Amino acid sequence: LGDAVAGPFDVADDDEFAVENLLAYDSLILGLPTYNTGADTMRSGTTWDELYYDAMEAMDFKGKNVACFGVGDQEGYGENFAEGVGELHDVFEAKGSKMFGYTDASAEAGYEHEESKTEREGKFVGLVCDMVNQEELADDRVKAWCAQLKT
């Protein structure tokens, strides 16, 4: 996406990552899976869940540009597909971030889920890929999303 990039960083690796370091960047591209489906909070089942409601609680991300991505299984979890991405988005938006990188969530775009807290008015609040049932679509989706982020 550019020459002045850093990462990726694993938020679960204390030797590599400190949440305070996120404040050093103007733009962030953040991703996660969804393991805790159907929950209202802590949907990813990852270290992000702890960061949101503990380490990041008093942090202000006002003015940061944030794009989110994640993976899910729309056949096995079609009623709550990739909902961790929606929570990631909502937490950073509530902390003042300018959110971007929304993608088409429609059947015309190839999605077959029933519903998702990551979907708002026909758009996902980031890039969502189904690496279980539609792995063959992921490369093109990622390329199109990265091109969109550059604009």
N, CA, C and O of each residue as an XYZ file, in Angstrom:
604
protein
N       0.813     -1.197      0.000
C       0.000      0.000      0.000
C       0.855      1.259      0.000
O       0.346      2.358     -0.221
N       2.127      1.105      0.243
C       3.015      2.258      0.254
C       4.364      1.882      0.812
O       4.561      0.764      1.288
N       5.294      2.816      0.753
C       6.642      2.537      1.231
C       6.786      2.724      2.733
O       7.600      2.047      3.361
N       6.030      3.610      3.308
C       6.163      3.929      4.729
C       5.173      3.122      5.555
O       4.275      3.678      6.186
N       5.345      1.806      5.545
C       4.458      0.936      6.296
C       5.262      0.143      7.318
O       6.469     -0.040      7.167
N       4.596     -0.312      8.335
C       5.208     -1.159      9.348
C       4.282     -2.337      9.606
O       3.077     -2.264      9.365
N       4.857     -3.408     10.094
C       4.047     -4.571     10.428
C       4.212     -5.656      9.399
O       5.036     -5.536      8.493
N       3.461     -6.682      9.521
C       2.335     -6.866     10.440
C       2.805     -7.125     11.865
O       3.936     -7.549     12.102
N       1.906     -6.857     12.805
C       2.163     -7.095     14.215
C       1.124     -8.059     14.757
O      -0.063     -7.949     14.449
N       1.578     -8.998     15.560
C       0.684     -9.956     16.207
C       0.322     -9.401     17.579
O       1.188     -9.306     18.449
N      -0.926     -9.037     17.788
C      -1.342     -8.415     19.054
C      -1.202     -9.367     20.239
O      -1.216     -8.922     21.386
N      -1.068    -10.658     19.984
C      -0.910    -11.630     21.062
C       0.552    -11.789     21.486
O       0.838    -12.466     22.474
N       1.474    -11.175     20.751
C       2.909    -11.301     21.031
C       3.390    -10.093     21.831
O       3.650     -9.030     21.266
N       3.506    -10.260     23.141
C       3.906     -9.154     24.018
C       5.305     -8.631     23.722
O       5.602     -7.472     24.013
N       6.161     -9.456     23.155
C       7.518     -9.009     22.819
C       7.522     -8.115     21.588
O       8.426     -7.296     21.420
N       6.536     -8.261     20.740
C       6.484     -7.536     19.473
C       5.512     -6.365     19.487
O       5.707     -5.393     18.757
N       4.468     -6.444     20.307
C       3.355     -5.510     20.193
C       3.022     -4.857     21.528
O       2.958     -5.520     22.563
N       2.812     -3.556     21.484
C       2.253     -2.806     22.616
C       1.135     -1.943     22.055
O       1.356     -1.192     21.105
N      -0.050     -2.037     22.620
C      -1.219     -1.350     22.072
C      -0.988      0.154     21.951
O      -1.533      0.788     21.048
N      -0.196      0.728     22.840
C       0.092      2.163     22.788
C       0.796      2.558     21.487
O       0.687      3.699     21.037
N       1.508      1.619     20.896
C       2.226      1.907     19.649
C       1.288      2.192     18.480
O       1.703      2.797     17.492
N       0.038      1.769     18.577
C      -0.922      2.063     17.508
C      -1.110      3.568     17.327
O      -1.410      4.035     16.229
N      -0.935      4.309     18.394
C      -1.129      5.761     18.337
C      -0.067      6.465     17.498
O      -0.252      7.622     17.122
N       1.031      5.797     17.201
C       2.118      6.393     16.429
C       1.792      6.473     14.934
O       2.486      7.167     14.191
N       0.763      5.782     14.491
C       0.438      5.702     13.070
C      -0.771      6.568     12.722
O      -1.700      6.702     13.518
N      -0.747      7.150     11.532
C      -1.889      7.928     11.040
C      -3.006      7.021     10.539
O      -4.188      7.347     10.652
N      -2.612      5.872      9.981
C      -3.572      4.926      9.416
C      -3.256      3.524      9.906
O      -2.096      3.151     10.081
N      -4.309      2.761     10.121
C      -4.167      1.389     10.603
C      -5.030      0.470      9.758
O      -6.161      0.810      9.411
N      -4.494     -0.689      9.429
C      -5.261     -1.758      8.794
C      -5.239     -2.906      9.785
O      -4.188     -3.491     10.049
N      -6.411     -3.229     10.336
C      -6.519     -4.159     11.447
C      -7.369     -5.356     11.061
O      -8.413     -5.209     10.425
N      -6.921     -6.540     11.448
C      -7.670     -7.733     11.087
C      -7.729     -8.771     12.182
O      -6.923     -8.781     13.112
N      -8.721     -9.655     12.039
C      -8.935    -10.715     13.015
C      -9.916    -11.749     12.482
O     -10.640    -11.487     11.521
N      -9.939    -12.928     13.106
C     -10.970    -13.922     12.792
C     -12.175    -13.695     13.704
O     -12.187    -12.770     14.517
N     -13.179    -14.546     13.560
C     -14.316    -14.542     14.479
C     -14.454    -15.948     15.038
O     -14.691    -16.900     14.295
N     -14.305    -16.073     16.358
C     -14.495    -17.366     17.009
C     -15.706    -17.372     17.924
O     -16.374    -18.399     18.050
N     -16.005    -16.254     18.564
C     -17.086    -16.189     19.547
C     -18.343    -15.656     18.876
O     -18.785    -14.544     19.163
N     -18.908    -16.442     17.996
C     -20.024    -15.984     17.181
C     -21.299    -15.805     17.986
O     -21.571    -16.545     18.931
N     -22.064    -14.815     17.593
C     -23.342    -14.549     18.216
C     -23.261    -13.691     19.466
O     -24.291    -13.246     19.974
N     -22.068    -13.452     19.968
C     -21.919    -12.652     21.189
C     -22.132    -11.174     20.885
O     -21.961    -10.734     19.748
N     -22.504    -10.415     21.905
C     -22.640     -8.971     21.737
C     -21.290     -8.277     21.812
O     -21.073     -7.269     21.140
N     -20.382     -8.804     22.622
C     -19.022     -8.276     22.741
C     -18.051     -9.446     22.759
O     -18.444    -10.604     22.901
N     -16.791     -9.120     22.612
C     -15.716    -10.127     22.609
C     -15.985    -11.217     21.578
O     -15.889    -12.407     21.878
N     -16.323    -10.799     20.362
C     -16.728    -11.729     19.307
C     -15.571    -12.445     18.637
O     -15.768    -13.509     18.051
N     -14.369    -11.888     18.709
C     -13.286    -12.510     17.958
C     -12.718    -13.736     18.653
O     -12.232    -14.645     17.981
N     -12.763    -13.788     19.979
C     -12.133    -14.895     20.687
C     -10.615    -14.801     20.637
O      -9.926    -15.814     20.751
N     -10.089    -13.588     20.468
C      -8.645    -13.363     20.368
C      -8.209    -12.318     21.391
O      -9.026    -11.820     22.166
N      -6.941    -11.994     21.390
C      -6.385    -10.968     22.271
C      -7.051     -9.615     22.056
O      -7.113     -8.809     22.984
N      -7.555     -9.347     20.844
C      -8.242     -8.072     20.600
C      -9.336     -7.839     21.633
O      -9.523     -6.713     22.094
N     -10.060     -8.892     22.000
C     -11.166     -8.758     22.951
C     -10.696     -8.150     24.268
O     -11.377     -7.299     24.839
N      -9.551     -8.577     24.742
C      -8.992     -8.039     25.983
C      -8.523     -6.599     25.788
O      -8.700     -5.758     26.670
N      -7.927     -6.320     24.636
C      -7.421     -4.973     24.371
C      -8.549     -3.948     24.339
O      -8.419     -2.864     24.907
N      -9.660     -4.287     23.674
C     -10.780     -3.350     23.548
C     -11.259     -2.824     24.889
O     -11.435     -1.622     25.088
N     -11.466     -3.768     25.804
C     -12.190     -3.447     27.039
C     -11.271     -3.306     28.251
O     -11.737     -3.211     29.386
N      -9.963     -3.293     27.998
C      -9.014     -3.120     29.098
C      -7.937     -2.117     28.685
O      -8.027     -0.938     29.027
N      -6.942     -2.566     27.967
C      -5.786     -1.725     27.638
C      -6.148     -0.496     26.808
O      -5.506      0.545     26.951
N      -7.152     -0.590     25.950
C      -7.517      0.522     25.068
C      -8.626      1.398     25.642
O      -9.008      2.392     25.025
N      -9.136      1.046     26.793
C     -10.330      1.709     27.324
C     -10.197      3.232     27.355
O     -11.137      3.933     26.980
N      -9.070      3.751     27.786
C      -8.895      5.204     27.910
C      -8.186      5.826     26.703
O      -7.918      7.027     26.705
N      -7.884      5.041     25.690
C      -7.140      5.553     24.540
C      -8.056      6.296     23.569
O      -9.221      5.937     23.399
N      -7.517      7.327     22.942
C      -8.249      8.142     21.979
C      -7.614      7.961     20.606
O      -6.423      8.221     20.434
N      -8.391      7.522     19.640
C      -7.901      7.314     18.285
C      -8.470      8.355     17.318
O      -8.540      8.122     16.112
N      -8.871      9.496     17.859
C      -9.462     10.548     17.034
C      -8.495     10.939     15.913
O      -7.313     11.198     16.137
N      -9.054     10.970     14.691
C      -8.268     11.374     13.532
C      -7.495     10.253     12.862
O      -6.934     10.459     11.786
N      -7.450      9.072     13.466
C      -6.763      7.939     12.840
C      -7.660      7.356     11.753
O      -8.871      7.233     11.939
N      -7.071      7.005     10.637
C      -7.777      6.313      9.557
C      -7.651      4.817      9.811
O      -6.542      4.296      9.934
N      -8.772      4.133      9.888
C      -8.751      2.709     10.224
C      -9.594      1.918      9.224
O     -10.748      2.250      8.956
N      -8.991      0.871      8.687
C      -9.686     -0.092      7.834
C      -9.589     -1.454      8.508
O      -8.550     -1.804      9.068
N     -10.669     -2.220      8.454
C     -10.740     -3.517      9.122
C     -10.912     -4.643      8.109
O     -11.500     -4.457      7.043
N     -10.391     -5.804      8.461
C     -10.608     -6.998      7.647
C     -10.694     -8.210      8.560
O     -10.264     -8.172      9.712
N     -11.255     -9.278      8.027
C     -11.337    -10.497      8.812
C     -11.856    -11.658      8.001
O     -12.198    -11.524      6.826
N     -11.908    -12.796      8.654
C     -12.352    -14.024      8.007
C     -13.482    -14.649      8.813
O     -13.630    -14.406     10.011
N     -14.264    -15.451      8.127
C     -15.358    -16.169      8.757
C     -15.819    -17.301      7.864
O     -15.278    -17.502      6.776
N     -16.801    -18.027      8.314
C     -17.368    -19.178      7.608
C     -18.856    -18.914      7.419
O     -19.645    -19.085      8.348
N     -19.243    -18.491      6.202
C     -20.633    -18.091      5.980
C     -21.597    -19.260      5.837
O     -22.807    -19.064      5.944
N     -21.102    -20.460      5.600
C     -22.005    -21.611      5.561
C     -22.220    -22.183      6.955
O     -23.353    -22.471      7.340
N     -21.146    -22.349      7.712
C     -21.245    -22.900      9.057
C     -21.814    -21.918     10.059
O     -22.444    -22.314     11.040
N     -21.589    -20.626      9.811
C     -22.031    -19.577     10.736
C     -22.736    -18.468      9.967
O     -22.446    -17.288     10.166
N     -23.655    -18.840      9.094
C     -24.341    -17.895      8.229
C     -25.198    -16.874      8.938
O     -25.486    -15.817      8.377
N     -25.614    -17.164     10.167
C     -26.454    -16.233     10.918
C     -25.645    -15.178     11.663
O     -26.208    -14.210     12.175
N     -24.335    -15.361     11.726
C     -23.477    -14.377     12.394
C     -22.078    -14.401     11.777
O     -21.073    -14.554     12.470
N     -22.050    -14.248     10.481
C     -20.838    -14.355      9.675
C     -19.833    -13.241      9.976
O     -20.145    -12.058      9.842
N     -18.631    -13.633     10.381
C     -17.485    -12.723     10.534
C     -17.780    -11.513     11.426
O     -17.333    -10.403     11.138
N     -18.515    -11.728     12.483
C     -18.954    -10.608     13.315
C     -17.848     -9.934     14.112
O     -18.044     -8.823     14.604
N     -16.698    -10.569     14.255
C     -15.573     -9.933     14.931
C     -15.120     -8.669     14.222
O     -14.671     -7.722     14.868
N     -15.233     -8.644     12.902
C     -14.849     -7.464     12.118
C     -15.742     -6.278     12.486
O     -15.261     -5.150     12.591
N     -17.017     -6.522     12.681
C     -17.935     -5.455     13.066
C     -17.600     -4.866     14.419
O     -17.693     -3.654     14.615
N     -17.211     -5.720     15.353
C     -16.831     -5.211     16.675
C     -15.536     -4.412     16.598
O     -15.426     -3.351     17.212
N     -14.561     -4.908     15.855
C     -13.305     -4.171     15.658
C     -13.598     -2.777     15.117
O     -13.078     -1.784     15.626
N     -14.426     -2.709     14.092
C     -14.851     -1.443     13.500
C     -15.520     -0.543     14.534
O     -15.166      0.628     14.670
N     -16.478     -1.091     15.253
C     -17.265     -0.280     16.190
C     -16.418      0.276     17.321
O     -16.619      1.417     17.737
N     -15.481     -0.502     17.823
C     -14.614     -0.041     18.910
C     -13.757      1.132     18.441
O     -13.657      2.144     19.134
N     -13.142      1.000     17.275
C     -12.276      2.082     16.786
C     -13.087      3.303     16.359
O     -12.634      4.433     16.540
N     -14.260      3.099     15.805
C     -15.115      4.225     15.443
C     -15.540      4.996     16.705
O     -15.542      6.227     16.707
N     -15.894      4.284     17.758
C     -16.308      4.922     19.006
C     -15.151      5.688     19.659
O     -15.375      6.604     20.451
N     -13.940      5.314     19.329
C     -12.764      5.996     19.879
C     -12.286      7.131     18.977
O     -11.196      7.668     19.172
N     -13.111      7.495     17.982
C     -12.837      8.665     17.160
C     -12.166      8.415     15.835
O     -11.847      9.371     15.128
N     -11.938      7.180     15.470
C     -11.283      6.885     14.200
C     -12.190      7.177     13.013
O     -13.413      7.074     13.108
N     -11.574      7.539     11.904
C     -12.283      7.683     10.634
C     -12.192      6.327      9.942
O     -11.103      5.881      9.579
N     -13.325      5.681      9.763
C     -13.360      4.329      9.229
C     -13.495      4.350      7.704
O     -14.228      5.168      7.148
N     -12.787      3.452      7.047
C     -12.870      3.345      5.591
C     -12.632      1.907      5.173
O     -12.291      1.061      5.999
N     -12.813      1.631      3.888
C     -12.583      0.293      3.364
C     -13.800     -0.607      3.377
O     -13.667     -1.829      3.440
N     -14.992     -0.018      3.319
C     -16.227     -0.810      3.319
C     -16.354     -1.554      1.987
O     -15.904     -1.070      0.949
N     -16.974     -2.740      2.034
C     -17.100     -3.568      0.837
C     -18.533     -4.080      0.671
O     -19.300     -4.150      1.632
N     -18.865     -4.426     -0.541
C     -20.187     -4.940     -0.894
C     -20.434     -6.275     -0.200
O     -19.619     -7.190     -0.319
N     -21.531     -6.397      0.515
C     -21.879     -7.617      1.250
C     -22.976     -8.417      0.557
O     -23.538     -9.337      1.152
N     -23.281     -8.083     -0.674
C     -24.442     -8.667     -1.353
C     -24.163    -10.033     -1.969
O     -23.019    -10.469     -2.099
N     -25.259    -10.686     -2.340
C     -25.163    -11.942     -3.070
C     -24.503    -11.717     -4.429
O     -23.808    -12.596     -4.939
N     -24.721    -10.538     -5.013
C     -24.096    -10.223     -6.299
C     -22.573    -10.187     -6.183
O     -21.865    -10.440     -7.157
N     -22.074     -9.873     -4.989
C     -20.631     -9.872     -4.742
C     -20.134    -11.265     -4.343
O     -18.947    -11.458     -4.081
N     -21.056    -12.229     -4.300
C     -20.678    -13.610     -4.035
C     -20.897    -14.094     -2.611
O     -20.550    -15.230     -2.288
N     -21.465    -13.256     -1.757
C     -21.676    -13.667     -0.365
C     -23.006    -14.394     -0.207
O     -23.986    -14.054     -0.870
N     -23.038    -15.384      0.663
C     -24.214    -16.222      0.845
C     -24.647    -16.331      2.304
O     -25.384    -17.254      2.652
N     -24.212    -15.423      3.158
C     -24.570    -15.460      4.577
C     -26.009    -14.989      4.781
O     -26.599    -14.351      3.909
N     -26.557    -15.315      5.942
C     -27.918    -14.886      6.269
C     -27.919    -13.495      6.892
O     -28.712    -12.637      6.505
N     -27.028    -13.273      7.856
C     -26.910    -11.956      8.464
C     -25.569    -11.842      9.172
O     -24.875    -12.835      9.393
N     -25.219    -10.605      9.525
C     -23.954    -10.349     10.197
C     -23.975     -8.970     10.836
O     -24.469     -8.012     10.242
N     -23.441     -8.871     12.044
C     -23.300     -7.576     12.704
C     -22.199     -6.745     12.044
O     -21.995     -5.584     12.399
N     -21.504     -7.334     11.100
C     -20.479     -6.633     10.336
C     -21.084     -5.922      9.129
O     -20.432     -5.074      8.520
N     -22.312     -6.256      8.780
C     -22.983     -5.664      7.624
C     -23.849     -4.487      8.039
O     -24.636     -4.572      8.982
N     -23.683     -3.382      7.311
C     -24.477     -2.172      7.539
C     -24.959     -1.649      6.187
O     -24.151     -1.292      5.329
N     -26.244     -1.608      6.008
C     -26.852     -1.072      4.787
C     -26.242     -1.677      3.516
O     -25.910     -0.964      2.569
N     -26.104     -3.015      3.519
C     -25.618     -3.723      2.343
C     -24.109     -3.731      2.168
O     -23.607     -4.237      1.164
N     -23.385     -3.181      3.121
C     -21.918     -3.146      3.052
C     -21.342     -3.815      4.296
O     -21.896     -3.709      5.390
N     -20.212     -4.509      4.105
C     -19.423     -4.927      5.253
C     -18.593     -3.729      5.670
O     -18.209     -2.920      4.825
N     -18.309     -3.602      6.962
C     -17.536     -2.473      7.463
C     -16.031     -2.710      7.286
O     -15.213     -2.140      8.009
N     -15.694     -3.530      6.349
C     -14.312     -3.844      6.000
C     -14.311     -4.996      5.019
O     -15.353     -5.374      4.482
N     -13.146     -5.544      4.792
C     -13.029     -6.706      3.914
C     -13.331     -7.962      4.713
O     -12.775     -8.165      5.792
N     -14.208     -8.804      4.187
C     -14.534    -10.076      4.820
C     -14.309    -11.180      3.798
O     -14.841    -11.134      2.689
N     -13.519    -12.167      4.182
C     -13.250    -13.311      3.314
C     -13.662    -14.600      4.013
O     -13.447    -14.772      5.213
N     -14.253    -15.493      3.245
C     -14.623    -16.814      3.727
C     -13.568    -17.782      3.203
O     -13.643    -18.242      2.064
N     -12.590    -18.084      4.046
C     -11.494    -18.955      3.636
C     -11.847    -20.436      3.759
O     -11.033    -21.297      3.426
N     -13.036    -20.731      4.228
C     -13.499    -22.115      4.332
C     -14.231    -22.513      3.050
O     -13.966    -23.575      2.487
N     -15.150    -21.664      2.589
C     -16.022    -22.020      1.474
C     -15.729    -21.268      0.179
O     -16.163    -21.694     -0.892
N     -15.001    -20.159      0.262
C     -14.743    -19.349     -0.932
C     -13.285    -18.891     -1.018
O     -13.002    -17.754     -1.395
N     -12.386    -19.770     -0.672
C     -10.968    -19.420     -0.693
C     -10.531    -18.920     -2.067
O      -9.662    -18.054     -2.168
N     -11.124    -19.459     -3.107
C     -10.757    -19.076     -4.471
C     -11.094    -17.619     -4.796
O     -10.560    -17.068     -5.758
N     -11.965    -16.992     -4.016
C     -12.337    -15.589     -4.242
C     -11.471    -14.607     -3.448
O     -11.495    -13.403     -3.704
N     -10.717    -15.121     -2.498
C      -9.993    -14.251     -1.563
C      -8.957    -13.365     -2.245
O      -8.909    -12.167     -1.966
N      -8.134    -13.909     -3.121
C      -7.073    -13.101     -3.746
C      -7.637    -11.894     -4.477
O      -7.130    -10.782     -4.322
N      -8.672    -12.101     -5.265
C      -9.270    -10.983     -6.000
C      -9.924     -9.976     -5.057
O      -9.849     -8.769     -5.288
N     -10.560    -10.465     -4.003
C     -11.173     -9.559     -3.029
C     -10.107     -8.708     -2.324
O     -10.294     -7.507     -2.126
N      -9.002     -9.335     -1.954
C      -7.919     -8.611     -1.281
C      -7.314     -7.571     -2.220
O      -7.088     -6.430     -1.816
N      -7.054     -7.950     -3.453
C      -6.476     -7.007     -4.424
C      -7.399     -5.808     -4.652
O      -6.949     -4.663     -4.678
N      -8.687     -6.084     -4.815
C      -9.646     -4.981     -5.040
C      -9.726     -4.084     -3.809
O      -9.817     -2.863     -3.933
N      -9.693     -4.683     -2.630
C      -9.779     -3.897     -1.396
C      -8.549     -3.020     -1.214
O      -8.660     -1.851     -0.845
N      -7.372     -3.591     -1.475
C      -6.134     -2.798     -1.348
C      -6.139     -1.640     -2.335
O      -5.691     -0.544     -1.996
N      -6.634     -1.859     -3.542
C      -6.735     -0.768     -4.526
C      -7.703      0.300     -4.012
O      -7.445      1.494     -4.160
N      -8.804     -0.125     -3.413
C      -9.785      0.817     -2.850
C      -9.155      1.633     -1.716
O      -9.407      2.834     -1.617
N      -8.348      1.011     -0.868
C      -7.737      1.721      0.253
C      -6.770      2.806     -0.213
O      -6.572      3.802      0.483
N      -6.178      2.620     -1.364
C      -5.225      3.600     -1.888
C      -5.891      4.868     -2.399
O      -5.232      5.898     -2.536
N      -7.201      4.807     -2.684
C      -7.884      5.974     -3.249
C      -8.381      6.924     -2.189
O      -8.976      7.952     -2.511
